[in-house]
């Protein structure tokens, strides 16, 4: 069966699945990634603060995955895993001096071949053309500031409100083909600088925005200094309030986007996926930045929800372990496009239709400022830190294994590692086999950031210091 015929057959199955009618033609796809969004800071994942009224309403119309794990804890390799259904060690872009190899096919390329109009709006350098993210997109819009505006104080080039304005303009354009639209919003990433009306939901007017800047949080980032310094609780609470304000801001803008799209019936037959690339640490393990540093749950567990155009599975919550590499094959399956055999993710549709859990293990890795690998199953999580001597900032590394019983210690506070522990004896060989399965060789080199870009990246902690940092 040809790809286009599979698309039509998949849509028919969607319509028959719940007895509702769906406009004729292949379903559209809207993919939303919200950078640095912890799952446990959304109401639909149990957070008590009202950070996400719109996302919560979307979750009620969707199937929500309660235990979705990212493949790594920083933006570039995590998003490439999402787009290629490959772990970072397989696509090879584990550092920001590498770009996607030519032989790796992307989700956008597959959908374009199937007849989709493919468009992306992105708002950060680590999801830009430089790293191959534009492959397969008919239109790829980067909201990055021109060199004259690239300063250490410019977090990124566009806030969520201006971003949504641009996407709404796209939505008013005529189109004759099904669309694949990817939207990447960056706001919940530090600096935490929400508009005051959103910050005031969670903090007082006189607290200001300073506690949420990277510069303010930098003294409390473990790994930058030989001796870590714990953040005072009052400052931590204010920073978290501003982070929550950023989520509330993005949530409000997504509500405006969907309202605008609704006026044009643009989403009537759209399959909507919303997720994050990674979370963030807020002193959960002694630091005010965990993404790109650790592999704990606060940076790996991400929100993931799918809203089907026919309302199928609306309100369902799935407890089984899944990963972000599973999304691409699931989207392709839902629209009748065959996934490549090289994909390392699994199709989640059989699980939703009553099948067995799709995976026993979830894997993650990190080659940023230190080298870490992790594997987890339904109960246990094993993390291995390799002995690299020191991290990129010259701080000594403590190598070894960590083991956490997620059933009794979901916050991963008590290291249970012992060579006699049965979970260790079962998980260590699994992790070793997975690491050894990685293809050999580096991804192609990429043009390095220019001086202005490096300053912006360094100002947000993405590049190692060019000289030793002073003690806090």
C-alpha positions in Angstrom: 0.0 0.0 0.0 1.4 3.4 -1.0 2.0 6.0 1.6 -0.9 8.3 0.5 -3.3 5.3 0.6 -2.1 4.5 4.1 -2.9 8.1 5.2 -6.4 7.8 3.9 -6.9 4.4 5.5 -5.6 5.7 8.9 -8.1 8.6 8.8 -10.9 6.2 8.1 -9.9 4.1 11.1 -9.8 7.2 13.3 -13.3 8.1 12.3 -14.6 4.6 12.8 -12.9 4.3 16.1 -15.4 6.5 18.0 -18.2 6.8 15.6 -17.7 10.5 15.0 -17.2 12.3 11.7 -13.9 13.9 10.7 -13.5 16.0 7.6 -12.3 14.0 4.6 -8.6 14.0 3.9 -5.4 13.2 5.8 -5.3 14.6 9.4 -3.2 17.6 10.1 -0.5 17.5 12.8 0.3 20.2 15.3 3.4 19.5 17.4 4.1 21.9 20.3 7.3 21.7 22.3 7.7 23.9 25.4 11.3 24.2 26.5 12.3 23.4 30.0 8.8 22.5 31.2 8.6 20.2 34.2 5.7 17.8 34.1 5.1 18.2 37.8 4.5 22.0 37.4 1.3 21.5 35.4 -2.1 21.1 37.0 -2.9 18.0 34.9 0.1 16.3 36.5 -0.9 17.2 40.0 0.6 20.7 40.6 -1.5 22.7 43.1 -0.7 26.1 41.6 -2.9 27.3 38.7 -0.1 27.5 36.2 -1.8 25.8 33.3 -5.6 26.1 32.9 -5.5 25.8 29.1 -3.0 23.0 29.0 -5.1 21.2 31.6 -8.2 21.6 29.4 -6.2 20.2 26.4 -5.2 17.3 28.6 -8.8 16.5 29.3 -9.4 16.2 25.6 -6.2 14.1 25.1 -4.5 11.0 26.2 -2.0 12.0 28.8 1.2 10.0 29.4 2.0 10.1 33.1 5.5 8.7 32.9 7.1 10.1 29.7 10.9 10.3 29.8 13.2 12.4 27.7 16.4 10.9 26.2 18.6 13.6 27.7 18.3 16.7 29.7 19.2 19.6 27.3 17.5 21.1 24.3 19.7 20.2 21.2 20.1 16.4 21.5 16.6 16.0 23.1 14.8 17.7 20.2 16.9 15.9 17.6 15.8 12.6 19.3 12.2 13.7 19.1 12.6 14.5 15.4 14.6 11.4 14.4 13.3 8.8 16.9 17.0 8.1 17.7 18.8 8.3 21.0 21.6 11.0 21.1 24.3 8.3 20.9 22.7 7.2 17.6 22.1 10.5 15.9 25.5 11.7 17.2 24.7 15.3 18.1 25.6 15.1 21.8 27.5 18.4 21.7 26.8 21.7 20.1 29.8 21.5 17.7 28.0 18.7 15.7 25.1 18.7 13.3 22.7 16.0 12.1 24.3 13.5 9.7 22.9 13.6 6.2 21.9 9.9 6.2 19.4 10.3 9.1 15.8 10.9 8.1 13.6 13.2 10.1 9.9 13.3 10.9 9.4 16.4 8.7 11.0 14.7 5.7 8.8 11.7 6.0 5.6 13.8 6.3 6.7 16.0 3.4 7.2 12.9 1.2 3.6 11.9 2.2 2.3 15.1 0.8 2.2 17.3 3.9 2.9 21.0 3.9 5.6 21.3 6.6 6.2 24.5 8.7 8.2 25.2 11.8 8.4 28.3 14.1 11.4 28.0 16.5 12.8 30.4 19.1 16.2 29.3 20.2 19.6 28.6 18.6 19.7 25.0 19.6 16.7 24.1 17.4 17.9 26.1 14.4 19.1 25.3 10.9 22.6 25.2 12.1 21.9 21.7 13.6 19.8 20.3 10.8 16.3 21.0 12.2 15.2 22.6 9.0 15.5 19.3 7.1 12.1 18.4 5.5 10.4 21.8 6.3 8.9 23.8 3.4 9.1 26.9 5.7 11.4 27.1 8.7 11.1 30.4 10.7 13.8 31.1 13.2 13.1 33.9 15.7 16.7 34.6 16.5 18.0 38.2 17.0 20.2 39.8 14.4 23.8 40.3 15.5 23.3 43.9 16.5 20.7 42.8 19.1 22.6 39.8 20.4 23.7 40.8 23.9 24.3 38.9 27.1 21.0 40.3 28.4 18.8 39.0 25.5 17.6 35.6 26.5 16.0 34.9 23.1 14.5 36.9 20.4 10.8 36.5 20.9 8.4 36.1 23.8 5.3 33.9 23.6 2.9 36.7 22.8 4.8 37.9 19.7 5.5 34.3 18.8 1.7 33.5 18.7 1.0 36.6 16.7 3.3 35.3 14.0 1.8 31.8 14.0 -1.8 33.2 13.9 -0.8 35.1 10.7 0.4 31.8 9.2 -3.0 30.3 10.2 -4.9 32.8 8.1 -3.1 31.8 4.9 -4.9 29.5 2.4 -3.7 25.9 2.1 -4.6 23.0 -0.1 -2.6 20.2 1.6 -2.6 18.7 5.1 -0.1 20.5 7.3 2.6 19.5 9.8 3.2 22.5 12.1 5.9 22.5 14.7 6.0 25.2 17.3 8.8 25.6 19.8 8.4 28.1 22.7 11.3 28.9 24.9 9.9 31.0 27.7 10.1 28.7 30.8 13.8 28.5 30.4 15.9 30.8 32.6 16.0 33.8 32.6 12.5 33.6 34.3 11.1 36.9 33.2 7.3 36.6 32.8 5.1 39.6 32.2 4.2 41.1 35.6 0.5 40.1 35.3 1.5 36.5 35.1 4.3 36.7 37.7 1.7 38.2 40.2 -0.2 34.9 40.1 2.5 33.4 42.3 4.7 36.2 43.8 4.2 39.7 45.3 4.5 42.8 43.2 7.5 44.1 45.1 9.6 40.9 44.7 10.8 42.0 41.2 12.1 39.7 38.4 15.8 39.6 39.4 15.6 36.4 41.4 14.8 34.5 38.2 17.7 35.6 36.1 20.6 33.2 35.3 23.0 35.7 36.8 21.1 35.6 40.1 20.9 31.8 40.2 24.4 31.1 39.0 26.0 31.0 42.5 23.7 28.1 43.3 24.4 25.9 40.3 26.2 22.8 41.4 29.0 21.9 39.1 30.2 25.4 38.4 32.2 25.6 41.7 34.3 23.2 43.7 32.1 23.8 46.7 28.4 24.1 46.1 26.3 26.7 47.8 22.7 26.1 48.7 20.2 28.7 47.7 18.3 30.5 50.5 14.8 29.2 50.7 13.2 32.6 50.2 15.2 33.2 47.0 14.4 29.7 45.8 10.7 30.2 46.3 10.7 33.5 44.5 12.6 32.0 41.5 10.2 29.1 41.3 7.3 31.6 41.4 8.7 33.4 38.4 9.2 30.0 36.6 5.6 29.2 37.3 4.7 32.7 35.9 6.5 31.8 32.7 4.4 28.7 32.4 1.2 30.6 33.0 2.3 33.1 30.3 2.9 30.4 27.7 -0.4 28.7 28.7 -2.3 31.9 28.2 -0.7 32.5 24.8 -1.5 28.9 23.7 -5.1 29.5 24.7 -5.1 32.6 22.5 -3.5 30.6 19.7 -6.1 27.8 19.8 -8.9 30.3 20.0 -7.6 32.0 16.9 -7.2 28.7 15.1 -10.7 27.8 16.2 -12.2 30.8 14.4 -10.7 29.4 11.2 -11.6 25.7 11.9 -7.9 25.1 11.3 -7.7 22.4 14.0 -10.9 20.6 13.2 -9.0 17.6 11.9 -5.6 18.1 13.6 -3.8 15.5 15.7 -2.2 17.7 18.5 0.9 16.7 20.4 2.3 18.7 23.3 5.4 17.9 25.2 8.7 19.3 26.5 12.3 18.5 25.7 13.4 18.4 29.4 12.6 19.8 32.8 14.6 21.8 35.3 15.9 21.4 38.9 14.9 23.8 41.6 17.2 22.6 44.4 15.8 19.1 44.2 19.4 17.8 44.3 21.2 20.8 45.6 21.3 22.9 42.5 19.3 25.6 40.7 20.1 24.1 37.3 19.8 20.4 36.5 19.2 20.4 32.8 22.4 19.6 30.9 23.9 18.5 34.3 21.9 15.5 35.6 19.6 12.7 34.8 17.2 12.9 37.7 13.4 12.8 37.3 13.0 16.6 37.6 14.9 17.0 34.3 13.8 13.8 32.5 10.1 13.4 33.2 8.3 15.6 30.8 4.6 16.3 29.9 3.3 14.4 26.9 -0.3 14.5 25.6 -2.0 13.5 22.3 -5.3 14.9 21.2 -6.9 12.9 18.4 -9.1 14.7 15.9 -12.0 12.3 16.5 -11.9 12.6 20.3 -10.6 9.1 20.7 -9.0 8.4 24.1 -9.9 11.8 25.5 -9.3 12.0 29.2 -7.3 8.8 29.3 -4.2 8.7 31.5 -1.5 6.1 30.7 0.8 5.1 33.5 3.2 2.9 31.5 6.7 4.0 30.8 7.2 5.7 27.4 9.9 8.0 25.9 10.0 11.0 23.7 11.6 8.9 20.9 8.2 7.1 20.7 6.3 10.2 19.5 7.5 10.2 15.9 6.6 6.6 15.1 3.3 7.2 16.9 2.4 10.3 14.8 3.4 8.5 11.6 1.3 5.5 12.5 -1.7 7.7 13.3 -1.6 9.2 9.8 -0.7 6.0 7.9 2.9 6.7 7.1 5.4 3.8 7.6 8.2 4.5 10.1 11.8 3.6 9.1 13.2 0.5 10.5 16.1 2.6 12.0 13.7 4.3 14.4 14.5 3.4 18.0 11.2 4.6 19.4 8.0 2.4 19.4 4.5 3.1 18.2 2.3 3.8 21.2 -1.0 3.3 19.4 -1.2 -0.5 20.1 -0.8 0.4 23.8 -3.8 2.8 23.6 -5.8 0.0 21.9 -5.2 -2.4 24.8 -1.9 -3.9 23.8 1.0 -4.7 26.2 3.4 -2.1 27.6 5.6 -1.0 24.6 8.9 -0.9 26.5 10.4 -2.4 29.6 13.3 0.1 29.8 13.8 3.8 29.2 17.4 5.0 28.5 18.9 8.5 28.7 22.4 10.0 28.4 24.4 13.1 28.8 27.6 14.3 27.3 27.7 17.9 28.2 29.6 19.1 31.2 30.0 15.6 32.4 29.2 12.1 31.0 26.3 10.2 32.4 24.0 7.3 31.4 20.8 6.1 32.9 18.3 3.2 32.6 15.0 2.7 34.4 12.2 0.3 34.4 8.8 0.5 36.1 10.4 0.6 39.6 14.2 1.1 39.5 16.5 3.7 38.1 20.2 3.2 37.6 22.5 6.2 36.8 26.2 5.8 35.9 28.6 8.8 36.0 31.9 8.1 34.1 35.2 9.1 35.5 36.3 12.1 33.3 38.5 13.5 36.1 36.8 16.9 36.1 33.9 18.6 34.4 34.1 21.3 31.7 34.5 23.9 34.5 37.4 22.1 36.1 35.3 20.8 39.1 36.2 17.2 40.1 33.8 14.5 39.1 32.6 11.9 41.5 32.2 8.8 39.3 30.1 5.7 40.1 26.6 4.3 40.2 23.4 5.5 41.8 20.3 3.3 42.2 16.9 4.6 43.2 13.7 2.8 44.1 11.1 4.9 42.4 8.3 3.1 44.1 9.4 4.2 47.6 11.7 7.1 46.7 10.2 8.9 43.7 12.3 12.0 44.4 15.5 10.0 44.1 17.0 11.1 47.4 18.4 7.7 48.8 21.1 6.0 46.7 20.5 2.3 47.2 23.4 1.1 45.0 25.0 -2.1 46.2 26.6 -4.8 43.9 24.5 -7.3 45.8 21.2 -5.6 45.1 19.2 -7.7 42.6 18.1 -4.6 40.7 21.8 -3.7 40.1 22.6 -7.1 38.9 19.8 -6.9 36.3 20.1 -3.2 35.2 23.9 -2.9 34.9 24.1 -5.5 32.0 21.1 -3.8 30.3 22.8 -0.4 30.5 26.1 -1.7 29.3 24.6 -3.5 26.3 22.7 -0.3 25.4 25.8 1.9 25.5 27.8 -0.6 23.4 25.0 -0.7 20.8 25.7 2.9 19.8 27.1 3.5 16.3 30.8 4.4 16.2 31.8 7.8 14.8 31.1 11.5 15.3 28.3 13.5 13.7 29.6 16.1 11.2 31.1 19.3 12.6 29.0 22.4 12.6 30.0 26.0 12.1 30.8 27.3 15.6 28.7 30.1 17.1 30.0 33.6 16.4 31.3 35.8 19.2 27.9 37.4 19.9 26.1 34.0 20.0 28.8 32.6 22.3 28.2 35.5 24.7 24.5 34.9 24.8 25.0 31.1 25.3 27.6 31.8 28.0 25.2 34.2 29.7 22.7 31.4 30.1 25.3 28.8 31.2 25.5 26.9 27.9 29.2 27.3 27.5 32.1 26.6 29.8 33.9 29.6 31.2 37.0 30.8 29.4 38.7 31.3 32.7 38.3 29.7 36.1 35.2 30.9 38.0 35.6 32.5 41.4 34.2 30.8 44.4 30.7 31.9 45.3 
